[in-house]
Amino acid sequence: MNHDACIEALNDLIKINNDRIEGYEKAIDELQDGENGDLKSLFSEMISESGKYKSELQSKVVAYGGSNDGGTTTSGKLYRAWMDVRAAFSGGDRASVLSNCEAGEDAAQKAYKSAIEDEDVMEETKVLLREQKQSLRSSHDKIKVLRDQAKA
């Protein structure tokens, strides 16, 4: 069986997790000190979450005989949103940071949905992707609640 298309889909998800890590690292750097300690802690958890998922995805790529091309997304794919998030922080304003993070989380959801719907991705891999997507959805929802609170 040719696993090239599956490996490509997994490498795309590795990149979105890399983008997510960089996005949250940038968010931590940009947040104003003081009342944002809760966000810095949450963002650190999300960095760890993406690190774990990246490792799991890399293991699948290697198991299928591929190599990890690493890095972050640079193509024009829908995964570009995290690149935009990293560039869009405006002085550490809590609501703006959370809105941009939510946009990045939306992009991650779309990336996972696309991979899960890809007929070239094996079912055993889709099980892992569904688990990761669900956990990422929970993170998305936390960001959304905090964003709504910040705007209120």
PyMOL commands that set and color helices and strands:
alter all, ss='L'
color gray80, all
select helices_A, chain A and resi 4-30+37-63+78-87+94-117+123-151
alter helices_A, ss='H'
color red, helices_A
deselect
rebuild
show_as cartoon
